[in-house]
Amino acid sequence: MQHHPPDADTRSAPHPALTRQGYTGRFAPSPSGPLHAGSLVTALASYLDARAHAGRWLVRIEDIDEPRCIPGTDQLILQQLLALGMHWDAAPVWQTRRHPLYQQAFDQLHAAGRTYACYCRRRELPPSGPYPGTCRPGRNPGLPQPHSQPAWRFQVEPGVEAFQDRWLGSQSQNVAATVGDFIIRRTDSLWAYQLVVVVDDGLQGITDIVRGADLLDSSARQRQLARALGLPCPRLLHVPLLLDPLGHKLSKQNHAPALDLCQPLAALQQAWVGLGFTPLSVSSLEAFWPAATAQWAQRFVS
Ligand code: GLU
């Protein structure tokens, strides 16, 4: 499908005094369902952050986990974004068309001695805590029986991974102690989210990741992978999740309803309030974007 470049006049202009060169952000939806009120919060935050920095905003369709994807949802999400006035700055990419890039990254890690085949079955692993390193080379004489479909794990570095989150402040995680060596290629041969997201962010030149706080826990792992691949670590900003009245994350799994595109401004205002701002006194999409961008810039662009 051809993706048409956005009309220049529908983009919101950044605040001239608050621009930053060299910003590339992204929104990376998994096409397992249409956008809902929760995913719009993330899309809105990443879009505003890019516009407030006079940066580029890319859309990446994270369809690598094909069994979980619903055909046609990718196009639906793109249409939803356009209907909300959110225009990407380069043609969207689909992860399922990028397998050779993931293979290359995997080969690089393998050549560097950072991967190993893991034959542990789920039922053999402790229910919680880090992967005990059973299959780590040279670690354990009692290796499980090799079989044809191993998973592949990344050997993590010991010690604490510390980083700044632009919303949440100082963060740290001891990946070895809490997660352990983690899977980058699954037993069904699919590339794992952790690997593909790092490869894509690196190759697409993403400088800033803005996403939901449910992915904060993956950040330390992703920083280790980026370093091992010689890729820069993007800046991070994790936004709060929208919760349903019972306190559950609004998600496709919880059957959050698709956005009502007859009321795009109302949907954006709801997401804006979800980000902790007060509703904007605007009556059109065209007025929403510059007003929201200016407020976002005030708070998040230094
Ligand atoms: N595809 C992930 C999701 O839809 C987002 C991944 C990311 O932003 O790193 O939740």
Residues whose N, C-alpha, C, O or C-beta is under 5 A from the ligand:
A	BS01	LIG	A28 P29 S30 E62 V197 R211
